[in-house]
Amino acid sequence: MHSSKFIETESVKASDAKRLRELQSENDLLKLLYTDLLAKTVVIRGGLARGMRDC
C-alpha cells in the first residue's frame, strides 16, 4: 500500500510540475503581449499629441 501512495504522490507532483511549466509559459507570453501593447500605446499617444499641436 505504501508503494501505491508513493506512485500517486509522484504522479501528482509530475502533473503539478507540468501545469506550473504551462502557467510560466503563458505568463511569459502575456508579458510579451503586454509589452507590445504598451509600446503601441506610447506610439499612438505620441501621434495624437503631435496631431493636437498641429491644430
PDB file of N, CA, C and O in Angstrom:
ATOM      1  N   MET A   1       0.827  -1.194   0.000  1.00  0.00           N
ATOM      2  CA  MET A   1       0.000   0.000   0.000  1.00  0.00           C
ATOM      3  C   MET A   1       0.870   1.256   0.000  1.00  0.00           C
ATOM      4  O   MET A   1       0.527   2.250  -0.641  1.00  0.00           O
ATOM      5  N   HIS A   2       1.965   1.216   0.697  1.00  0.00           N
ATOM      6  CA  HIS A   2       2.873   2.361   0.739  1.00  0.00           C
ATOM      7  C   HIS A   2       3.379   2.691  -0.659  1.00  0.00           C
ATOM      8  O   HIS A   2       3.516   3.864  -1.010  1.00  0.00           O
ATOM      9  N   SER A   3       3.656   1.674  -1.452  1.00  0.00           N
ATOM     10  CA  SER A   3       4.142   1.890  -2.812  1.00  0.00           C
ATOM     11  C   SER A   3       3.081   2.588  -3.661  1.00  0.00           C
ATOM     12  O   SER A   3       3.407   3.454  -4.473  1.00  0.00           O
ATOM     13  N   SER A   4       1.833   2.220  -3.479  1.00  0.00           N
ATOM     14  CA  SER A   4       0.735   2.838  -4.214  1.00  0.00           C
ATOM     15  C   SER A   4       0.621   4.319  -3.881  1.00  0.00           C
ATOM     16  O   SER A   4       0.429   5.144  -4.775  1.00  0.00           O
ATOM     17  N   LYS A   5       0.737   4.659  -2.607  1.00  0.00           N
ATOM     18  CA  LYS A   5       0.685   6.063  -2.180  1.00  0.00           C
ATOM     19  C   LYS A   5       1.838   6.847  -2.795  1.00  0.00           C
ATOM     20  O   LYS A   5       1.662   7.978  -3.248  1.00  0.00           O
ATOM     21  N   PHE A   6       3.026   6.231  -2.804  1.00  0.00           N
ATOM     22  CA  PHE A   6       4.210   6.877  -3.357  1.00  0.00           C
ATOM     23  C   PHE A   6       4.001   7.186  -4.835  1.00  0.00           C
ATOM     24  O   PHE A   6       4.324   8.281  -5.298  1.00  0.00           O
ATOM     25  N   ILE A   7       3.460   6.219  -5.575  1.00  0.00           N
ATOM     26  CA  ILE A   7       3.226   6.419  -7.010  1.00  0.00           C
ATOM     27  C   ILE A   7       2.198   7.516  -7.232  1.00  0.00           C
ATOM     28  O   ILE A   7       2.369   8.345  -8.126  1.00  0.00           O
ATOM     29  N   GLU A   8       1.136   7.538  -6.441  1.00  0.00           N
ATOM     30  CA  GLU A   8       0.123   8.590  -6.555  1.00  0.00           C
ATOM     31  C   GLU A   8       0.728   9.958  -6.263  1.00  0.00           C
ATOM     32  O   GLU A   8       0.449  10.929  -6.966  1.00  0.00           O
ATOM     33  N   THR A   9       1.553  10.030  -5.229  1.00  0.00           N
ATOM     34  CA  THR A   9       2.187  11.290  -4.857  1.00  0.00           C
ATOM     35  C   THR A   9       3.122  11.772  -5.963  1.00  0.00           C
ATOM     36  O   THR A   9       3.127  12.954  -6.305  1.00  0.00           O
ATOM     37  N   GLU A  10       3.905  10.867  -6.514  1.00  0.00           N
ATOM     38  CA  GLU A  10       4.816  11.237  -7.597  1.00  0.00           C
ATOM     39  C   GLU A  10       4.036  11.679  -8.835  1.00  0.00           C
ATOM     40  O   GLU A  10       4.458  12.595  -9.541  1.00  0.00           O
ATOM     41  N   SER A  11       2.913  11.036  -9.096  1.00  0.00           N
ATOM     42  CA  SER A  11       2.076  11.391 -10.239  1.00  0.00           C
ATOM     43  C   SER A  11       1.512  12.797 -10.074  1.00  0.00           C
ATOM     44  O   SER A  11       1.490  13.581 -11.024  1.00  0.00           O
ATOM     45  N   VAL A  12       1.060  13.109  -8.872  1.00  0.00           N
ATOM     46  CA  VAL A  12       0.531  14.445  -8.596  1.00  0.00           C
ATOM     47  C   VAL A  12       1.644  15.476  -8.731  1.00  0.00           C
ATOM     48  O   VAL A  12       1.435  16.539  -9.315  1.00  0.00           O
ATOM     49  N   LYS A  13       2.812  15.174  -8.202  1.00  0.00           N
ATOM     50  CA  LYS A  13       3.930  16.112  -8.318  1.00  0.00           C
ATOM     51  C   LYS A  13       4.280  16.353  -9.776  1.00  0.00           C
ATOM     52  O   LYS A  13       4.551  17.488 -10.168  1.00  0.00           O
ATOM     53  N   ALA A  14       4.278  15.297 -10.584  1.00  0.00           N
ATOM     54  CA  ALA A  14       4.607  15.440 -12.001  1.00  0.00           C
ATOM     55  C   ALA A  14       3.561  16.287 -12.712  1.00  0.00           C
ATOM     56  O   ALA A  14       3.908  17.144 -13.525  1.00  0.00           O
ATOM     57  N   SER A  15       2.289  16.059 -12.415  1.00  0.00           N
ATOM     58  CA  SER A  15       1.249  16.854 -13.076  1.00  0.00           C
ATOM     59  C   SER A  15       1.293  18.303 -12.602  1.00  0.00           C
ATOM     60  O   SER A  15       1.051  19.220 -13.388  1.00  0.00           O
ATOM     61  N   ASP A  16       1.599  18.517 -11.325  1.00  0.00           N
ATOM     62  CA  ASP A  16       1.738  19.889 -10.815  1.00  0.00           C
ATOM     63  C   ASP A  16       2.902  20.596 -11.489  1.00  0.00           C
ATOM     64  O   ASP A  16       2.800  21.767 -11.853  1.00  0.00           O
ATOM     65  N   ALA A  17       4.010  19.882 -11.654  1.00  0.00           N
ATOM     66  CA  ALA A  17       5.190  20.474 -12.293  1.00  0.00           C
ATOM     67  C   ALA A  17       4.885  20.823 -13.747  1.00  0.00           C
ATOM     68  O   ALA A  17       5.299  21.870 -14.244  1.00  0.00           O
ATOM     69  N   LYS A  18       4.154  19.934 -14.424  1.00  0.00           N
ATOM     70  CA  LYS A  18       3.786  20.199 -15.820  1.00  0.00           C
ATOM     71  C   LYS A  18       2.891  21.432 -15.900  1.00  0.00           C
ATOM     72  O   LYS A  18       3.100  22.295 -16.753  1.00  0.00           O
ATOM     73  N   ARG A  19       1.902  21.520 -15.022  1.00  0.00           N
ATOM     74  CA  ARG A  19       0.990  22.670 -15.023  1.00  0.00           C
ATOM     75  C   ARG A  19       1.734  23.957 -14.701  1.00  0.00           C
ATOM     76  O   ARG A  19       1.450  25.005 -15.280  1.00  0.00           O
ATOM     77  N   LEU A  20       2.688  23.878 -13.775  1.00  0.00           N
ATOM     78  CA  LEU A  20       3.481  25.049 -13.430  1.00  0.00           C
ATOM     79  C   LEU A  20       4.270  25.531 -14.644  1.00  0.00           C
ATOM     80  O   LEU A  20       4.345  26.733 -14.897  1.00  0.00           O
ATOM     81  N   ARG A  21       4.858  24.604 -15.395  1.00  0.00           N
ATOM     82  CA  ARG A  21       5.588  24.984 -16.615  1.00  0.00           C
ATOM     83  C   ARG A  21       4.647  25.630 -17.629  1.00  0.00           C
ATOM     84  O   ARG A  21       5.013  26.606 -18.284  1.00  0.00           O
ATOM     85  N   GLU A  22       3.427  25.083 -17.761  1.00  0.00           N
ATOM     86  CA  GLU A  22       2.461  25.659 -18.681  1.00  0.00           C
ATOM     87  C   GLU A  22       2.083  27.080 -18.260  1.00  0.00           C
ATOM     88  O   GLU A  22       2.000  27.981 -19.094  1.00  0.00           O
ATOM     89  N   LEU A  23       1.856  27.268 -16.966  1.00  0.00           N
ATOM     90  CA  LEU A  23       1.494  28.591 -16.464  1.00  0.00           C
ATOM     91  C   LEU A  23       2.633  29.587 -16.640  1.00  0.00           C
ATOM     92  O   LEU A  23       2.400  30.752 -16.963  1.00  0.00           O
ATOM     93  N   GLN A  24       3.861  29.131 -16.430  1.00  0.00           N
ATOM     94  CA  GLN A  24       5.007  30.022 -16.619  1.00  0.00           C
ATOM     95  C   GLN A  24       5.131  30.426 -18.081  1.00  0.00           C
ATOM     96  O   GLN A  24       5.457  31.572 -18.390  1.00  0.00           O
ATOM     97  N   SER A  25       4.869  29.485 -18.974  1.00  0.00           N
ATOM     98  CA  SER A  25       4.922  29.782 -20.402  1.00  0.00           C
ATOM     99  C   SER A  25       3.833  30.789 -20.783  1.00  0.00           C
ATOM    100  O   SER A  25       4.088  31.739 -21.523  1.00  0.00           O
ATOM    101  N   GLU A  26       2.623  30.574 -20.273  1.00  0.00           N
ATOM    102  CA  GLU A  26       1.533  31.510 -20.532  1.00  0.00           C
ATOM    103  C   GLU A  26       1.857  32.889 -19.960  1.00  0.00           C
ATOM    104  O   GLU A  26       1.567  33.908 -20.587  1.00  0.00           O
ATOM    105  N   ASN A  27       2.446  32.920 -18.792  1.00  0.00           N
ATOM    106  CA  ASN A  27       2.813  34.185 -18.162  1.00  0.00           C
ATOM    107  C   ASN A  27       3.858  34.925 -18.996  1.00  0.00           C
ATOM    108  O   ASN A  27       3.769  36.140 -19.175  1.00  0.00           O
ATOM    109  N   ASP A  28       4.834  34.199 -19.498  1.00  0.00           N
ATOM    110  CA  ASP A  28       5.853  34.821 -20.350  1.00  0.00           C
ATOM    111  C   ASP A  28       5.218  35.413 -21.607  1.00  0.00           C
ATOM    112  O   ASP A  28       5.580  36.510 -22.033  1.00  0.00           O
ATOM    113  N   LEU A  29       4.267  34.681 -22.201  1.00  0.00           N
ATOM    114  CA  LEU A  29       3.592  35.183 -23.391  1.00  0.00           C
ATOM    115  C   LEU A  29       2.786  36.433 -23.065  1.00  0.00           C
ATOM    116  O   LEU A  29       2.805  37.401 -23.825  1.00  0.00           O
ATOM    117  N   LEU A  30       2.085  36.418 -21.949  1.00  0.00           N
ATOM    118  CA  LEU A  30       1.311  37.595 -21.546  1.00  0.00           C
ATOM    119  C   LEU A  30       2.207  38.802 -21.304  1.00  0.00           C
ATOM    120  O   LEU A  30       1.834  39.926 -21.641  1.00  0.00           O
ATOM    121  N   LYS A  31       3.378  38.585 -20.728  1.00  0.00           N
ATOM    122  CA  LYS A  31       4.321  39.688 -20.523  1.00  0.00           C
ATOM    123  C   LYS A  31       4.744  40.289 -21.862  1.00  0.00           C
ATOM    124  O   LYS A  31       4.828  41.509 -21.999  1.00  0.00           O
ATOM    125  N   LEU A  32       5.013  39.427 -22.854  1.00  0.00           N
ATOM    126  CA  LEU A  32       5.395  39.919 -24.178  1.00  0.00           C
ATOM    127  C   LEU A  32       4.247  40.706 -24.818  1.00  0.00           C
ATOM    128  O   LEU A  32       4.462  41.777 -25.387  1.00  0.00           O
ATOM    129  N   LEU A  33       3.047  40.175 -24.722  1.00  0.00           N
ATOM    130  CA  LEU A  33       1.888  40.867 -25.292  1.00  0.00           C
ATOM    131  C   LEU A  33       1.653  42.206 -24.606  1.00  0.00           C
ATOM    132  O   LEU A  33       1.342  43.198 -25.265  1.00  0.00           O
ATOM    133  N   TYR A  34       1.802  42.237 -23.291  1.00  0.00           N
ATOM    134  CA  TYR A  34       1.621  43.481 -22.547  1.00  0.00           C
ATOM    135  C   TYR A  34       2.667  44.512 -22.965  1.00  0.00           C
ATOM    136  O   TYR A  34       2.345  45.683 -23.166  1.00  0.00           O
ATOM    137  N   THR A  35       3.913  44.076 -23.096  1.00  0.00           N
ATOM    138  CA  THR A  35       4.993  44.980 -23.500  1.00  0.00           C
ATOM    139  C   THR A  35       4.731  45.532 -24.895  1.00  0.00           C
ATOM    140  O   THR A  35       4.941  46.717 -25.153  1.00  0.00           O
ATOM    141  N   ASP A  36       4.270  44.663 -25.794  1.00  0.00           N
ATOM    142  CA  ASP A  36       3.958  45.092 -27.157  1.00  0.00           C
ATOM    143  C   ASP A  36       2.807  46.095 -27.154  1.00  0.00           C
ATOM    144  O   ASP A  36       2.861  47.114 -27.844  1.00  0.00           O
ATOM    145  N   LEU A  37       1.780  45.805 -26.385  1.00  0.00           N
ATOM    146  CA  LEU A  37       0.639  46.710 -26.291  1.00  0.00           C
ATOM    147  C   LEU A  37       1.046  48.053 -25.698  1.00  0.00           C
ATOM    148  O   LEU A  37       0.592  49.100 -26.160  1.00  0.00           O
ATOM    149  N   LEU A  38       1.886  48.030 -24.692  1.00  0.00           N
ATOM    150  CA  LEU A  38       2.365  49.266 -24.079  1.00  0.00           C
ATOM    151  C   LEU A  38       3.140  50.106 -25.086  1.00  0.00           C
ATOM    152  O   LEU A  38       2.962  51.322 -25.155  1.00  0.00           O
ATOM    153  N   ALA A  39       4.001  49.457 -25.867  1.00  0.00           N
ATOM    154  CA  ALA A  39       4.781  50.176 -26.874  1.00  0.00           C
ATOM    155  C   ALA A  39       3.858  50.801 -27.920  1.00  0.00           C
ATOM    156  O   ALA A  39       4.060  51.945 -28.327  1.00  0.00           O
ATOM    157  N   LYS A  40       2.850  50.048 -28.351  1.00  0.00           N
ATOM    158  CA  LYS A  40       1.907  50.583 -29.341  1.00  0.00           C
ATOM    159  C   LYS A  40       1.116  51.752 -28.763  1.00  0.00           C
ATOM    160  O   LYS A  40       0.840  52.721 -29.471  1.00  0.00           O
ATOM    161  N   THR A  41       0.754  51.672 -27.503  1.00  0.00           N
ATOM    162  CA  THR A  41       0.017  52.752 -26.848  1.00  0.00           C
ATOM    163  C   THR A  41       0.860  54.024 -26.803  1.00  0.00           C
ATOM    164  O   THR A  41       0.347  55.118 -27.034  1.00  0.00           O
ATOM    165  N   VAL A  42       2.132  53.886 -26.512  1.00  0.00           N
ATOM    166  CA  VAL A  42       3.034  55.045 -26.477  1.00  0.00           C
ATOM    167  C   VAL A  42       3.106  55.690 -27.859  1.00  0.00           C
ATOM    168  O   VAL A  42       3.073  56.915 -27.976  1.00  0.00           O
ATOM    169  N   VAL A  43       3.202  54.873 -28.896  1.00  0.00           N
ATOM    170  CA  VAL A  43       3.265  55.403 -30.265  1.00  0.00           C
ATOM    171  C   VAL A  43       1.971  56.136 -30.609  1.00  0.00           C
ATOM    172  O   VAL A  43       2.005  57.226 -31.181  1.00  0.00           O
ATOM    173  N   ILE A  44       0.841  55.543 -30.265  1.00  0.00           N
ATOM    174  CA  ILE A  44      -0.451  56.176 -30.567  1.00  0.00           C
ATOM    175  C   ILE A  44      -0.595  57.493 -29.821  1.00  0.00           C
ATOM    176  O   ILE A  44      -1.025  58.492 -30.398  1.00  0.00           O
ATOM    177  N   ARG A  45      -0.239  57.500 -28.547  1.00  0.00           N
ATOM    178  CA  ARG A  45      -0.336  58.741 -27.763  1.00  0.00           C
ATOM    179  C   ARG A  45       0.577  59.812 -28.337  1.00  0.00           C
ATOM    180  O   ARG A  45       0.208  60.985 -28.387  1.00  0.00           O
ATOM    181  N   GLY A  46       1.778  59.412 -28.771  1.00  0.00           N
ATOM    182  CA  GLY A  46       2.697  60.374 -29.382  1.00  0.00           C
ATOM    183  C   GLY A  46       2.114  60.958 -30.652  1.00  0.00           C
ATOM    184  O   GLY A  46       2.235  62.156 -30.905  1.00  0.00           O
ATOM    185  N   GLY A  47       1.482  60.114 -31.450  1.00  0.00           N
ATOM    186  CA  GLY A  47       0.845  60.587 -32.683  1.00  0.00           C
ATOM    187  C   GLY A  47      -0.304  61.526 -32.388  1.00  0.00           C
ATOM    188  O   GLY A  47      -0.477  62.537 -33.069  1.00  0.00           O
ATOM    189  N   LEU A  48      -1.082  61.200 -31.388  1.00  0.00           N
ATOM    190  CA  LEU A  48      -2.195  62.082 -31.016  1.00  0.00           C
ATOM    191  C   LEU A  48      -1.690  63.414 -30.496  1.00  0.00           C
ATOM    192  O   LEU A  48      -2.249  64.462 -30.819  1.00  0.00           O
ATOM    193  N   ALA A  49      -0.637  63.382 -29.694  1.00  0.00           N
ATOM    194  CA  ALA A  49      -0.085  64.632 -29.148  1.00  0.00           C
ATOM    195  C   ALA A  49       0.448  65.508 -30.277  1.00  0.00           C
ATOM    196  O   ALA A  49       0.247  66.722 -30.263  1.00  0.00           O
ATOM    197  N   ARG A  50       1.120  64.913 -31.247  1.00  0.00           N
ATOM    198  CA  ARG A  50       1.622  65.692 -32.387  1.00  0.00           C
ATOM    199  C   ARG A  50       0.467  66.261 -33.191  1.00  0.00           C
ATOM    200  O   ARG A  50       0.523  67.394 -33.669  1.00  0.00           O
ATOM    201  N   GLY A  51      -0.588  65.457 -33.336  1.00  0.00           N
ATOM    202  CA  GLY A  51      -1.754  65.921 -34.084  1.00  0.00           C
ATOM    203  C   GLY A  51      -2.443  67.082 -33.389  1.00  0.00           C
ATOM    204  O   GLY A  51      -2.926  68.003 -34.046  1.00  0.00           O
ATOM    205  N   MET A  52      -2.489  67.045 -32.102  1.00  0.00           N
ATOM    206  CA  MET A  52      -3.133  68.130 -31.324  1.00  0.00           C
ATOM    207  C   MET A  52      -2.311  69.418 -31.428  1.00  0.00           C
ATOM    208  O   MET A  52      -2.882  70.508 -31.425  1.00  0.00           O
ATOM    209  N   ARG A  53      -0.988  69.311 -31.519  1.00  0.00           N
ATOM    210  CA  ARG A  53      -0.158  70.512 -31.640  1.00  0.00           C
ATOM    211  C   ARG A  53      -0.360  71.182 -32.993  1.00  0.00           C
ATOM    212  O   ARG A  53      -0.245  72.400 -33.128  1.00  0.00           O
ATOM    213  N   ASP A  54      -0.667  70.350 -33.996  1.00  0.00           N
ATOM    214  CA  ASP A  54      -0.842  70.902 -35.351  1.00  0.00           C
ATOM    215  C   ASP A  54      -2.180  71.613 -35.518  1.00  0.00           C
ATOM    216  O   ASP A  54      -2.358  72.360 -36.480  1.00  0.00           O
ATOM    217  N   CYS A  55      -3.114  71.400 -34.613  1.00  0.00           N
ATOM    218  CA  CYS A  55      -4.445  72.034 -34.740  1.00  0.00           C
ATOM    219  C   CYS A  55      -4.427  73.481 -34.340  1.00  0.00           C
ATOM    220  O   CYS A  55      -5.460  74.149 -34.390  1.00  0.00           O
TER     221      CYS A  55
END
